[in-house]
């Protein structure tokens, strides 16, 4: 179609935004035939910096970029949006604990959920990247009662891609050889990458490596990757986080034949409680995700998945107590 798809991005002047916007405008998000209108939200003090980013977007002369709208008012920016990438959030500062972060960022997502509810297009798809992503998605969907909750996802695709990269390196295979890998649970250090259902050239990944490697190297490396990048780069993951955000929404919007990791509102599958947004292996059909059913989970996997789900329940209880949901 030639009607531009309206893609809203929050935190557009931030680090992730600086990678994300150019890829959206180049067609990486919605494909080479779909023009986009970018609608960019920032806090008021960041609007001048955002204008600089828009100047650079102009200077790329992307054929698919039909227009760019910027502002600090969610109801204006989300007006008619078909896709919303909620990246903007306050980073954790020194002396802030997780509860402080939940409270500070939670307020952003109550307001943005309500604004989406009021003005977004009927087909809106929302992906939350800003941390704590899973619980922020829960807050947003709870404040958008007229939008089906299935339209709210959170990002665990970066963990998925990190796990794929580590496994490919270990086995000296191409990432393309790896199928059916999935991250379960929360996007924090409790996330669980299941190698017992992952296939490498048709073989079970867990059979190709030592159990000790899975437990003592693979899982901790994926879990601590964000910290390792901050240490090496002096700044948190940005280009890889943008790439994962693109991958997730691309696969949701355009479709994929593969099993992918998506944090979605739990329907109780595999004993993960309803009322949280948790990562599952998902397939996408006709623009709708569904949780892959019928997977065998061993005791180790079940224990790790439940431990991560428990973290999400604790976060849910905290934001409930704060009156955010
Ligand atoms: P930056 O601090 O560079 O950018 C965030 C931007 O959001 C800033 O420009 C800020 O002004 C803006 N912002 C803050 N409140 C806003 C609001 N109410 N409305 C609109 N914009 C607002 O952070 P960046 O490195 O881009 O990271 C953004 C978020 O992604 C953080 O919360 C970060 O923790 C999270 N991440 C999530 C990942 C994931 O896998 N789910 C991985 C990467 C990243 O750490």
py3Dmol code that shows the C-alpha trace and the ligand (Angstrom):
import py3Dmol

protein = """\
ATOM      1  CA  UNK A   1       0.000   0.000   0.000  1.00  0.00           C
ATOM      2  CA  UNK A   2       1.126   3.563  -0.552  1.00  0.00           C
ATOM      3  CA  UNK A   3      -0.465   5.022   2.570  1.00  0.00           C
ATOM      4  CA  UNK A   4       2.375   5.580   5.038  1.00  0.00           C
ATOM      5  CA  UNK A   5       2.302   3.514   8.207  1.00  0.00           C
ATOM      6  CA  UNK A   6       2.535   5.737  11.268  1.00  0.00           C
ATOM      7  CA  UNK A   7       5.373   4.569  13.489  1.00  0.00           C
ATOM      8  CA  UNK A   8       5.676   6.307  16.863  1.00  0.00           C
ATOM      9  CA  UNK A   9       8.988   6.127  18.716  1.00  0.00           C
ATOM     10  CA  UNK A  10       9.520   7.420  22.251  1.00  0.00           C
ATOM     11  CA  UNK A  11      12.923   8.397  23.605  1.00  0.00           C
ATOM     12  CA  UNK A  12      13.757   9.252  20.009  1.00  0.00           C
ATOM     13  CA  UNK A  13      16.741  11.473  20.886  1.00  0.00           C
ATOM     14  CA  UNK A  14      18.360   8.764  23.018  1.00  0.00           C
ATOM     15  CA  UNK A  15      21.097   6.280  22.203  1.00  0.00           C
ATOM     16  CA  UNK A  16      18.827   3.506  20.952  1.00  0.00           C
ATOM     17  CA  UNK A  17      16.769   6.034  19.012  1.00  0.00           C
ATOM     18  CA  UNK A  18      19.870   7.130  17.149  1.00  0.00           C
ATOM     19  CA  UNK A  19      20.236   3.643  15.656  1.00  0.00           C
ATOM     20  CA  UNK A  20      16.576   2.777  15.457  1.00  0.00           C
ATOM     21  CA  UNK A  21      15.167   5.711  13.481  1.00  0.00           C
ATOM     22  CA  UNK A  22      17.515   5.340  10.535  1.00  0.00           C
ATOM     23  CA  UNK A  23      16.742   1.657  10.168  1.00  0.00           C
ATOM     24  CA  UNK A  24      12.981   2.255  10.331  1.00  0.00           C
ATOM     25  CA  UNK A  25      13.304   4.983   7.710  1.00  0.00           C
ATOM     26  CA  UNK A  26      15.413   2.738   5.461  1.00  0.00           C
ATOM     27  CA  UNK A  27      12.681   0.061   5.362  1.00  0.00           C
ATOM     28  CA  UNK A  28      14.196  -2.465   7.760  1.00  0.00           C
ATOM     29  CA  UNK A  29      11.115  -2.432  10.000  1.00  0.00           C
ATOM     30  CA  UNK A  30       8.195  -2.759   7.599  1.00  0.00           C
ATOM     31  CA  UNK A  31       9.876  -3.867   4.384  1.00  0.00           C
ATOM     32  CA  UNK A  32      10.965  -2.222   1.127  1.00  0.00           C
ATOM     33  CA  UNK A  33       7.472  -1.397  -0.154  1.00  0.00           C
ATOM     34  CA  UNK A  34       5.970   0.346   2.870  1.00  0.00           C
ATOM     35  CA  UNK A  35       6.400   4.094   3.337  1.00  0.00           C
ATOM     36  CA  UNK A  36       6.562   5.304   6.930  1.00  0.00           C
ATOM     37  CA  UNK A  37       5.641   8.425   8.806  1.00  0.00           C
ATOM     38  CA  UNK A  38       7.814   8.785  11.897  1.00  0.00           C
ATOM     39  CA  UNK A  39       6.175  10.315  14.967  1.00  0.00           C
ATOM     40  CA  UNK A  40       8.851  11.040  17.550  1.00  0.00           C
ATOM     41  CA  UNK A  41       8.216  11.693  21.236  1.00  0.00           C
ATOM     42  CA  UNK A  42      10.739  13.191  23.633  1.00  0.00           C
ATOM     43  CA  UNK A  43      10.770  15.112  26.879  1.00  0.00           C
ATOM     44  CA  UNK A  44      10.791  18.886  26.353  1.00  0.00           C
ATOM     45  CA  UNK A  45      14.511  19.454  27.151  1.00  0.00           C
ATOM     46  CA  UNK A  46      15.515  16.855  24.526  1.00  0.00           C
ATOM     47  CA  UNK A  47      13.511  18.423  21.671  1.00  0.00           C
ATOM     48  CA  UNK A  48      16.429  20.553  20.364  1.00  0.00           C
ATOM     49  CA  UNK A  49      18.669  17.455  20.194  1.00  0.00           C
ATOM     50  CA  UNK A  50      15.822  15.620  18.467  1.00  0.00           C
ATOM     51  CA  UNK A  51      15.710  18.362  15.805  1.00  0.00           C
ATOM     52  CA  UNK A  52      19.360  17.524  15.064  1.00  0.00           C
ATOM     53  CA  UNK A  53      18.438  13.878  14.536  1.00  0.00           C
ATOM     54  CA  UNK A  54      15.605  14.942  12.221  1.00  0.00           C
ATOM     55  CA  UNK A  55      18.086  17.041  10.235  1.00  0.00           C
ATOM     56  CA  UNK A  56      20.165  13.901   9.750  1.00  0.00           C
ATOM     57  CA  UNK A  57      17.092  11.924   8.709  1.00  0.00           C
ATOM     58  CA  UNK A  58      16.441  14.617   6.080  1.00  0.00           C
ATOM     59  CA  UNK A  59      20.056  14.316   4.965  1.00  0.00           C
ATOM     60  CA  UNK A  60      19.676  10.587   4.328  1.00  0.00           C
ATOM     61  CA  UNK A  61      16.962  11.258   1.726  1.00  0.00           C
ATOM     62  CA  UNK A  62      15.296   7.928   2.496  1.00  0.00           C
ATOM     63  CA  UNK A  63      12.752   7.241  -0.260  1.00  0.00           C
ATOM     64  CA  UNK A  64      10.396   5.444   2.175  1.00  0.00           C
ATOM     65  CA  UNK A  65      10.297   8.225   4.767  1.00  0.00           C
ATOM     66  CA  UNK A  66       7.209  10.257   3.949  1.00  0.00           C
ATOM     67  CA  UNK A  67       7.291  12.656   6.916  1.00  0.00           C
ATOM     68  CA  UNK A  68       8.492  13.204  10.469  1.00  0.00           C
ATOM     69  CA  UNK A  69       6.476  14.702  13.324  1.00  0.00           C
ATOM     70  CA  UNK A  70       8.155  15.564  16.646  1.00  0.00           C
ATOM     71  CA  UNK A  71       6.848  16.688  20.012  1.00  0.00           C
ATOM     72  CA  UNK A  72       6.595  16.247  23.766  1.00  0.00           C
ATOM     73  CA  UNK A  73       2.864  15.510  23.959  1.00  0.00           C
ATOM     74  CA  UNK A  74       1.994  11.791  23.834  1.00  0.00           C
ATOM     75  CA  UNK A  75      -1.581  12.404  22.640  1.00  0.00           C
ATOM     76  CA  UNK A  76      -0.309  14.438  19.697  1.00  0.00           C
ATOM     77  CA  UNK A  77       2.492  12.031  18.785  1.00  0.00           C
ATOM     78  CA  UNK A  78       0.460   8.805  19.154  1.00  0.00           C
ATOM     79  CA  UNK A  79      -2.441  10.204  17.112  1.00  0.00           C
ATOM     80  CA  UNK A  80      -3.326   7.582  14.506  1.00  0.00           C
ATOM     81  CA  UNK A  81      -0.216   5.498  15.255  1.00  0.00           C
ATOM     82  CA  UNK A  82      -0.193   1.968  13.814  1.00  0.00           C
ATOM     83  CA  UNK A  83       3.029   0.959  15.525  1.00  0.00           C
ATOM     84  CA  UNK A  84       4.464   2.304  18.792  1.00  0.00           C
ATOM     85  CA  UNK A  85       8.012   1.557  19.902  1.00  0.00           C
ATOM     86  CA  UNK A  86       8.229   2.661  23.535  1.00  0.00           C
ATOM     87  CA  UNK A  87      11.953   3.086  24.083  1.00  0.00           C
ATOM     88  CA  UNK A  88      12.082   6.213  26.236  1.00  0.00           C
ATOM     89  CA  UNK A  89      12.582   5.622  29.929  1.00  0.00           C
ATOM     90  CA  UNK A  90      14.722   6.935  32.715  1.00  0.00           C
ATOM     91  CA  UNK A  91      17.970   4.975  33.124  1.00  0.00           C
ATOM     92  CA  UNK A  92      18.775   3.712  36.607  1.00  0.00           C
ATOM     93  CA  UNK A  93      20.975   6.272  38.360  1.00  0.00           C
ATOM     94  CA  UNK A  94      23.407   5.807  41.235  1.00  0.00           C
ATOM     95  CA  UNK A  95      21.580   5.135  44.481  1.00  0.00           C
ATOM     96  CA  UNK A  96      18.339   4.172  42.731  1.00  0.00           C
ATOM     97  CA  UNK A  97      17.021   0.715  43.536  1.00  0.00           C
ATOM     98  CA  UNK A  98      14.658  -1.313  41.373  1.00  0.00           C
ATOM     99  CA  UNK A  99      11.619  -0.025  43.268  1.00  0.00           C
ATOM    100  CA  UNK A 100      12.633   3.599  42.573  1.00  0.00           C
ATOM    101  CA  UNK A 101      13.054   2.704  38.901  1.00  0.00           C
ATOM    102  CA  UNK A 102       9.661   0.991  38.766  1.00  0.00           C
ATOM    103  CA  UNK A 103       8.047   4.057  40.274  1.00  0.00           C
ATOM    104  CA  UNK A 104       9.830   6.650  38.081  1.00  0.00           C
ATOM    105  CA  UNK A 105       9.338   4.733  34.841  1.00  0.00           C
ATOM    106  CA  UNK A 106       5.940   3.391  35.780  1.00  0.00           C
ATOM    107  CA  UNK A 107       4.476   6.892  35.610  1.00  0.00           C
ATOM    108  CA  UNK A 108       5.753   7.297  32.051  1.00  0.00           C
ATOM    109  CA  UNK A 109       3.882   4.162  30.994  1.00  0.00           C
ATOM    110  CA  UNK A 110       0.581   4.972  32.721  1.00  0.00           C
ATOM    111  CA  UNK A 111       0.459   8.215  30.737  1.00  0.00           C
ATOM    112  CA  UNK A 112       1.573   6.677  27.468  1.00  0.00           C
ATOM    113  CA  UNK A 113      -0.833   3.728  27.840  1.00  0.00           C
ATOM    114  CA  UNK A 114      -3.714   6.157  28.407  1.00  0.00           C
ATOM    115  CA  UNK A 115      -2.667   8.302  25.447  1.00  0.00           C
ATOM    116  CA  UNK A 116      -2.456   5.277  23.131  1.00  0.00           C
ATOM    117  CA  UNK A 117      -5.870   4.187  24.356  1.00  0.00           C
ATOM    118  CA  UNK A 118      -7.293   7.554  23.366  1.00  0.00           C
ATOM    119  CA  UNK A 119      -5.684   8.308  20.014  1.00  0.00           C
ATOM    120  CA  UNK A 120      -3.859   5.317  18.444  1.00  0.00           C
ATOM    121  CA  UNK A 121      -5.178   3.589  15.297  1.00  0.00           C
ATOM    122  CA  UNK A 122      -7.419   0.536  15.741  1.00  0.00           C
ATOM    123  CA  UNK A 123      -4.652  -1.788  14.543  1.00  0.00           C
ATOM    124  CA  UNK A 124      -2.000  -0.416  16.947  1.00  0.00           C
ATOM    125  CA  UNK A 125       0.853  -2.755  17.908  1.00  0.00           C
ATOM    126  CA  UNK A 126       2.962  -1.654  20.887  1.00  0.00           C
ATOM    127  CA  UNK A 127       6.456  -2.896  21.765  1.00  0.00           C
ATOM    128  CA  UNK A 128       8.126  -1.769  24.999  1.00  0.00           C
ATOM    129  CA  UNK A 129      11.937  -1.632  25.034  1.00  0.00           C
ATOM    130  CA  UNK A 130      12.393   0.844  27.929  1.00  0.00           C
ATOM    131  CA  UNK A 131      13.229  -0.915  31.195  1.00  0.00           C
ATOM    132  CA  UNK A 132      11.884  -2.628  33.192  1.00  0.00           C
ATOM    133  CA  UNK A 133      10.361  -3.556  29.824  1.00  0.00           C
ATOM    134  CA  UNK A 134       8.031  -6.409  30.808  1.00  0.00           C
ATOM    135  CA  UNK A 135       6.436  -4.569  33.694  1.00  0.00           C
ATOM    136  CA  UNK A 136       6.285  -1.298  31.759  1.00  0.00           C
ATOM    137  CA  UNK A 137       4.301  -3.183  29.101  1.00  0.00           C
ATOM    138  CA  UNK A 138       1.973  -4.467  31.833  1.00  0.00           C
ATOM    139  CA  UNK A 139       1.491  -0.909  33.093  1.00  0.00           C
ATOM    140  CA  UNK A 140       0.798   0.419  29.590  1.00  0.00           C
ATOM    141  CA  UNK A 141      -1.743  -2.292  28.721  1.00  0.00           C
ATOM    142  CA  UNK A 142      -3.455  -1.863  32.104  1.00  0.00           C
ATOM    143  CA  UNK A 143      -3.936   1.817  31.325  1.00  0.00           C
ATOM    144  CA  UNK A 144      -5.294   1.137  27.822  1.00  0.00           C
ATOM    145  CA  UNK A 145      -8.514  -0.770  28.500  1.00  0.00           C
ATOM    146  CA  UNK A 146      -9.894  -0.309  24.966  1.00  0.00           C
ATOM    147  CA  UNK A 147      -6.869  -1.841  23.219  1.00  0.00           C
ATOM    148  CA  UNK A 148      -6.743  -5.659  23.264  1.00  0.00           C
ATOM    149  CA  UNK A 149      -3.964  -6.597  25.676  1.00  0.00           C
ATOM    150  CA  UNK A 150      -2.418  -8.879  23.039  1.00  0.00           C
ATOM    151  CA  UNK A 151      -1.275  -5.697  21.249  1.00  0.00           C
ATOM    152  CA  UNK A 152       1.292  -5.009  23.973  1.00  0.00           C
ATOM    153  CA  UNK A 153       4.635  -6.816  23.866  1.00  0.00           C
ATOM    154  CA  UNK A 154       7.980  -6.276  25.578  1.00  0.00           C
ATOM    155  CA  UNK A 155      11.454  -6.826  24.183  1.00  0.00           C
ATOM    156  CA  UNK A 156      13.391 -10.000  24.986  1.00  0.00           C
ATOM    157  CA  UNK A 157      14.648 -10.346  21.421  1.00  0.00           C
ATOM    158  CA  UNK A 158      17.994  -8.859  22.430  1.00  0.00           C
ATOM    159  CA  UNK A 159      18.467 -11.700  24.922  1.00  0.00           C
ATOM    160  CA  UNK A 160      17.375 -14.092  22.145  1.00  0.00           C
ATOM    161  CA  UNK A 161      19.893 -12.685  19.678  1.00  0.00           C
ATOM    162  CA  UNK A 162      22.631 -12.670  22.323  1.00  0.00           C
ATOM    163  CA  UNK A 163      21.916 -16.337  23.110  1.00  0.00           C
ATOM    164  CA  UNK A 164      21.981 -17.213  19.407  1.00  0.00           C
ATOM    165  CA  UNK A 165      25.279 -15.407  18.964  1.00  0.00           C
ATOM    166  CA  UNK A 166      26.912 -17.158  21.928  1.00  0.00           C
ATOM    167  CA  UNK A 167      25.718 -20.606  20.852  1.00  0.00           C
ATOM    168  CA  UNK A 168      26.808 -20.070  17.235  1.00  0.00           C
ATOM    169  CA  UNK A 169      30.250 -19.054  18.426  1.00  0.00           C
ATOM    170  CA  UNK A 170      30.584 -22.036  20.753  1.00  0.00           C
ATOM    171  CA  UNK A 171      29.535 -24.554  18.072  1.00  0.00           C
ATOM    172  CA  UNK A 172      31.287 -22.696  15.249  1.00  0.00           C
ATOM    173  CA  UNK A 173      28.127 -22.634  13.155  1.00  0.00           C
ATOM    174  CA  UNK A 174      26.282 -19.814  11.437  1.00  0.00           C
ATOM    175  CA  UNK A 175      23.463 -18.221  13.425  1.00  0.00           C
ATOM    176  CA  UNK A 176      21.167 -19.429  10.634  1.00  0.00           C
ATOM    177  CA  UNK A 177      21.796 -23.046  11.661  1.00  0.00           C
ATOM    178  CA  UNK A 178      20.116 -22.341  15.015  1.00  0.00           C
ATOM    179  CA  UNK A 179      16.346 -22.761  15.184  1.00  0.00           C
ATOM    180  CA  UNK A 180      13.630 -22.822  17.831  1.00  0.00           C
ATOM    181  CA  UNK A 181      15.736 -21.049  20.439  1.00  0.00           C
ATOM    182  CA  UNK A 182      13.653 -19.150  22.984  1.00  0.00           C
ATOM    183  CA  UNK A 183      14.051 -16.912  25.977  1.00  0.00           C
ATOM    184  CA  UNK A 184      11.563 -17.407  28.795  1.00  0.00           C
ATOM    185  CA  UNK A 185      10.619 -15.033  31.622  1.00  0.00           C
ATOM    186  CA  UNK A 186      11.705 -11.509  32.446  1.00  0.00           C
ATOM    187  CA  UNK A 187      14.196  -9.262  30.639  1.00  0.00           C
ATOM    188  CA  UNK A 188      16.555  -9.258  33.609  1.00  0.00           C
ATOM    189  CA  UNK A 189      19.303 -11.561  34.833  1.00  0.00           C
ATOM    190  CA  UNK A 190      16.704 -14.254  35.597  1.00  0.00           C
ATOM    191  CA  UNK A 191      15.765 -14.666  31.893  1.00  0.00           C
ATOM    192  CA  UNK A 192      16.086 -18.294  30.764  1.00  0.00           C
ATOM    193  CA  UNK A 193      17.401 -19.323  27.329  1.00  0.00           C
ATOM    194  CA  UNK A 194      16.233 -22.928  26.784  1.00  0.00           C
ATOM    195  CA  UNK A 195      18.746 -25.008  24.800  1.00  0.00           C
ATOM    196  CA  UNK A 196      16.818 -28.242  25.388  1.00  0.00           C
ATOM    197  CA  UNK A 197      14.292 -27.280  22.698  1.00  0.00           C
ATOM    198  CA  UNK A 198      16.787 -25.441  20.483  1.00  0.00           C
ATOM    199  CA  UNK A 199      17.873 -27.181  17.260  1.00  0.00           C
ATOM    200  CA  UNK A 200      21.220 -26.812  15.514  1.00  0.00           C
ATOM    201  CA  UNK A 201      21.153 -28.273  12.029  1.00  0.00           C
ATOM    202  CA  UNK A 202      18.293 -30.421  13.287  1.00  0.00           C
ATOM    203  CA  UNK A 203      20.071 -31.696  16.436  1.00  0.00           C
ATOM    204  CA  UNK A 204      19.125 -30.727  20.004  1.00  0.00           C
ATOM    205  CA  UNK A 205      21.520 -27.940  21.067  1.00  0.00           C
ATOM    206  CA  UNK A 206      21.819 -29.175  24.660  1.00  0.00           C
ATOM    207  CA  UNK A 207      23.190 -32.509  23.342  1.00  0.00           C
ATOM    208  CA  UNK A 208      26.027 -30.722  21.559  1.00  0.00           C
ATOM    209  CA  UNK A 209      27.449 -28.936  24.614  1.00  0.00           C
ATOM    210  CA  UNK A 210      28.250 -29.856  28.244  1.00  0.00           C
ATOM    211  CA  UNK A 211      25.606 -29.203  30.832  1.00  0.00           C
ATOM    212  CA  UNK A 212      28.261 -27.330  32.846  1.00  0.00           C
ATOM    213  CA  UNK A 213      28.798 -24.966  29.905  1.00  0.00           C
ATOM    214  CA  UNK A 214      25.052 -24.244  29.755  1.00  0.00           C
ATOM    215  CA  UNK A 215      24.787 -23.533  33.477  1.00  0.00           C
ATOM    216  CA  UNK A 216      28.127 -21.905  34.271  1.00  0.00           C
ATOM    217  CA  UNK A 217      28.979 -20.079  31.055  1.00  0.00           C
ATOM    218  CA  UNK A 218      26.185 -19.770  28.541  1.00  0.00           C
ATOM    219  CA  UNK A 219      23.326 -18.615  30.763  1.00  0.00           C
ATOM    220  CA  UNK A 220      25.461 -16.217  32.875  1.00  0.00           C
ATOM    221  CA  UNK A 221      27.115 -14.743  29.758  1.00  0.00           C
ATOM    222  CA  UNK A 222      23.748 -13.986  28.166  1.00  0.00           C
ATOM    223  CA  UNK A 223      22.348 -12.700  31.485  1.00  0.00           C
ATOM    224  CA  UNK A 224      25.305 -10.380  32.139  1.00  0.00           C
ATOM    225  CA  UNK A 225      25.886  -9.260  28.565  1.00  0.00           C
ATOM    226  CA  UNK A 226      24.399  -5.808  29.140  1.00  0.00           C
ATOM    227  CA  UNK A 227      26.855  -5.145  31.968  1.00  0.00           C
ATOM    228  CA  UNK A 228      29.792  -6.477  29.936  1.00  0.00           C
ATOM    229  CA  UNK A 229      28.940  -4.049  27.138  1.00  0.00           C
ATOM    230  CA  UNK A 230      28.731  -1.092  29.514  1.00  0.00           C
ATOM    231  CA  UNK A 231      32.146  -2.058  30.883  1.00  0.00           C
ATOM    232  CA  UNK A 232      33.736  -2.385  27.443  1.00  0.00           C
ATOM    233  CA  UNK A 233      32.030   0.474  25.616  1.00  0.00           C
ATOM    234  CA  UNK A 234      31.418   2.904  28.435  1.00  0.00           C
ATOM    235  CA  UNK A 235      27.770   3.050  27.410  1.00  0.00           C
ATOM    236  CA  UNK A 236      24.888   0.579  27.383  1.00  0.00           C
ATOM    237  CA  UNK A 237      23.918  -1.534  24.361  1.00  0.00           C
ATOM    238  CA  UNK A 238      22.295   0.679  21.779  1.00  0.00           C
ATOM    239  CA  UNK A 239      22.750  -0.570  18.204  1.00  0.00           C
ATOM    240  CA  UNK A 240      22.042  -4.170  19.236  1.00  0.00           C
ATOM    241  CA  UNK A 241      19.011  -3.072  21.252  1.00  0.00           C
ATOM    242  CA  UNK A 242      17.747  -1.134  18.230  1.00  0.00           C
ATOM    243  CA  UNK A 243      18.353  -4.156  15.966  1.00  0.00           C
ATOM    244  CA  UNK A 244      16.421  -6.405  18.357  1.00  0.00           C
ATOM    245  CA  UNK A 245      13.553  -3.884  18.518  1.00  0.00           C
ATOM    246  CA  UNK A 246      13.429  -3.916  14.698  1.00  0.00           C
ATOM    247  CA  UNK A 247      13.581  -7.737  14.575  1.00  0.00           C
ATOM    248  CA  UNK A 248      10.710  -8.145  17.051  1.00  0.00           C
ATOM    249  CA  UNK A 249       8.336  -5.640  15.453  1.00  0.00           C
ATOM    250  CA  UNK A 250       9.311  -6.711  11.917  1.00  0.00           C
ATOM    251  CA  UNK A 251       8.434 -10.321  12.700  1.00  0.00           C
ATOM    252  CA  UNK A 252       5.184  -9.314  14.407  1.00  0.00           C
ATOM    253  CA  UNK A 253       4.088  -6.894  11.670  1.00  0.00           C
ATOM    254  CA  UNK A 254       5.474  -8.566   8.548  1.00  0.00           C
ATOM    255  CA  UNK A 255       5.600 -12.201   9.765  1.00  0.00           C
ATOM    256  CA  UNK A 256       8.242 -14.930  10.168  1.00  0.00           C
ATOM    257  CA  UNK A 257       8.470 -18.691   9.662  1.00  0.00           C
ATOM    258  CA  UNK A 258      10.671 -19.074  12.731  1.00  0.00           C
ATOM    259  CA  UNK A 259      10.008 -19.447  16.414  1.00  0.00           C
ATOM    260  CA  UNK A 260      10.999 -16.166  18.074  1.00  0.00           C
ATOM    261  CA  UNK A 261      11.144 -14.890  21.663  1.00  0.00           C
ATOM    262  CA  UNK A 262       8.461 -12.349  22.495  1.00  0.00           C
ATOM    263  CA  UNK A 263       7.387 -11.053  25.882  1.00  0.00           C
ATOM    264  CA  UNK A 264       3.598 -11.240  25.767  1.00  0.00           C
ATOM    265  CA  UNK A 265       0.699 -11.172  28.251  1.00  0.00           C
ATOM    266  CA  UNK A 266       0.690 -14.663  29.761  1.00  0.00           C
ATOM    267  CA  UNK A 267      -2.399 -16.806  29.186  1.00  0.00           C
ATOM    268  CA  UNK A 268      -1.231 -19.315  31.774  1.00  0.00           C
ATOM    269  CA  UNK A 269       0.659 -21.476  29.235  1.00  0.00           C
ATOM    270  CA  UNK A 270       3.302 -23.741  30.827  1.00  0.00           C
ATOM    271  CA  UNK A 271       2.154 -22.660  34.280  1.00  0.00           C
ATOM    272  CA  UNK A 272       3.369 -19.062  33.846  1.00  0.00           C
ATOM    273  CA  UNK A 273       0.720 -17.097  35.729  1.00  0.00           C
ATOM    274  CA  UNK A 274      -1.729 -14.809  33.951  1.00  0.00           C
ATOM    275  CA  UNK A 275      -1.463 -11.124  34.770  1.00  0.00           C
ATOM    276  CA  UNK A 276       2.216 -10.688  33.839  1.00  0.00           C
ATOM    277  CA  UNK A 277       4.036 -10.012  30.553  1.00  0.00           C
ATOM    278  CA  UNK A 278       6.566 -12.818  30.176  1.00  0.00           C
ATOM    279  CA  UNK A 279       8.827 -14.088  27.409  1.00  0.00           C
ATOM    280  CA  UNK A 280       7.735 -17.203  25.522  1.00  0.00           C
ATOM    281  CA  UNK A 281       8.596 -18.979  22.281  1.00  0.00           C
ATOM    282  CA  UNK A 282       6.101 -17.504  19.812  1.00  0.00           C
ATOM    283  CA  UNK A 283       5.023 -17.909  16.215  1.00  0.00           C
ATOM    284  CA  UNK A 284       3.364 -15.186  14.174  1.00  0.00           C
ATOM    285  CA  UNK A 285       0.442 -15.784  11.834  1.00  0.00           C
ATOM    286  CA  UNK A 286      -1.420 -13.042   9.957  1.00  0.00           C
ATOM    287  CA  UNK A 287      -0.052 -10.317  12.193  1.00  0.00           C
ATOM    288  CA  UNK A 288      -0.941 -12.149  15.400  1.00  0.00           C
ATOM    289  CA  UNK A 289       1.480 -13.885  17.728  1.00  0.00           C
ATOM    290  CA  UNK A 290       0.727 -17.126  19.470  1.00  0.00           C
ATOM    291  CA  UNK A 291       2.644 -18.979  22.171  1.00  0.00           C
ATOM    292  CA  UNK A 292       4.123 -22.235  20.838  1.00  0.00           C
ATOM    293  CA  UNK A 293       2.326 -25.080  22.606  1.00  0.00           C
ATOM    294  CA  UNK A 294       3.332 -28.631  23.453  1.00  0.00           C
ATOM    295  CA  UNK A 295       7.027 -28.146  24.221  1.00  0.00           C
ATOM    296  CA  UNK A 296       8.623 -30.561  26.695  1.00  0.00           C
ATOM    297  CA  UNK A 297      10.326 -28.736  29.539  1.00  0.00           C
ATOM    298  CA  UNK A 298      12.745 -30.576  31.815  1.00  0.00           C
ATOM    299  CA  UNK A 299      12.895 -29.921  35.570  1.00  0.00           C
ATOM    300  CA  UNK A 300      15.800 -27.494  35.244  1.00  0.00           C
ATOM    301  CA  UNK A 301      13.934 -25.453  32.621  1.00  0.00           C
ATOM    302  CA  UNK A 302      10.709 -25.450  34.647  1.00  0.00           C
ATOM    303  CA  UNK A 303      12.536 -24.274  37.756  1.00  0.00           C
ATOM    304  CA  UNK A 304      14.294 -21.431  35.909  1.00  0.00           C
ATOM    305  CA  UNK A 305      11.124 -20.318  34.124  1.00  0.00           C
ATOM    306  CA  UNK A 306       9.132 -20.255  37.364  1.00  0.00           C
ATOM    307  CA  UNK A 307      11.912 -18.318  39.149  1.00  0.00           C
ATOM    308  CA  UNK A 308      11.826 -15.663  36.420  1.00  0.00           C
ATOM    309  CA  UNK A 309       8.013 -15.554  36.440  1.00  0.00           C
ATOM    310  CA  UNK A 310       8.214 -14.993  40.213  1.00  0.00           C
ATOM    311  CA  UNK A 311      10.327 -11.870  39.592  1.00  0.00           C
ATOM    312  CA  UNK A 312       7.610 -10.612  37.273  1.00  0.00           C
ATOM    313  CA  UNK A 313       4.935 -11.316  39.855  1.00  0.00           C
ATOM    314  CA  UNK A 314       6.952  -9.371  42.439  1.00  0.00           C
ATOM    315  CA  UNK A 315       7.265  -6.422  40.035  1.00  0.00           C
ATOM    316  CA  UNK A 316       3.540  -6.615  39.312  1.00  0.00           C
ATOM    317  CA  UNK A 317       2.795  -6.544  43.048  1.00  0.00           C
ATOM    318  CA  UNK A 318       5.045  -3.509  43.468  1.00  0.00           C
ATOM    319  CA  UNK A 319       3.432  -1.502  40.680  1.00  0.00           C
ATOM    320  CA  UNK A 320       0.017  -2.516  41.959  1.00  0.00           C
ATOM    321  CA  UNK A 321       0.977  -1.168  45.367  1.00  0.00           C
ATOM    322  CA  UNK A 322       2.155   2.049  43.705  1.00  0.00           C
ATOM    323  CA  UNK A 323      -1.281   2.361  42.078  1.00  0.00           C
ATOM    324  CA  UNK A 324       0.143   2.146  38.544  1.00  0.00           C
ATOM    325  CA  UNK A 325      -2.043  -0.777  37.452  1.00  0.00           C
TER     326      UNK A 325
END
"""
ligand_1 = """\
45
LIG
P 18.929 7.056 26.672
O 18.947 7.584 28.049
O 20.063 7.303 25.745
O 17.609 7.549 25.912
C 16.360 7.524 26.521
C 15.601 8.714 25.978
O 14.272 8.618 26.467
C 16.170 10.042 26.407
O 16.435 10.835 25.258
C 15.057 10.633 27.264
O 14.944 12.049 27.139
C 13.846 9.932 26.697
N 12.688 9.931 27.605
C 12.673 9.831 28.949
N 11.420 9.916 29.412
C 10.629 10.056 28.339
C 9.225 10.209 28.176
N 8.408 10.261 29.233
N 8.747 10.325 26.928
C 9.569 10.311 25.857
N 10.899 10.187 25.954
C 11.417 10.058 27.181
O 18.667 5.480 26.829
P 18.822 4.318 25.740
O 20.176 3.763 25.825
O 18.311 4.788 24.429
O 17.848 3.229 26.370
C 16.442 3.421 26.436
C 15.788 2.366 27.298
O 16.017 1.063 26.765
C 16.305 2.304 28.736
O 15.217 2.157 29.600
C 17.145 1.049 28.757
O 17.243 0.503 30.043
C 16.358 0.177 27.815
N 17.028 -0.985 27.252
C 16.304 -2.112 27.064
C 16.810 -3.259 26.511
C 15.968 -4.465 26.305
O 16.508 -5.477 25.818
N 14.673 -4.494 26.640
C 18.234 -3.320 26.119
C 18.860 -1.986 25.908
C 18.434 -0.914 26.869
O 19.217 -1.021 28.040
"""
view = py3Dmol.view(width=600, height=400)
view.addModel(protein, "pdb")
view.setStyle({"model": 0}, {"cartoon": {"style": "trace"}})
view.addModel(ligand_1, "xyz")
view.setStyle({"model": 1}, {"stick": {}})
view.zoomTo()
view.show()
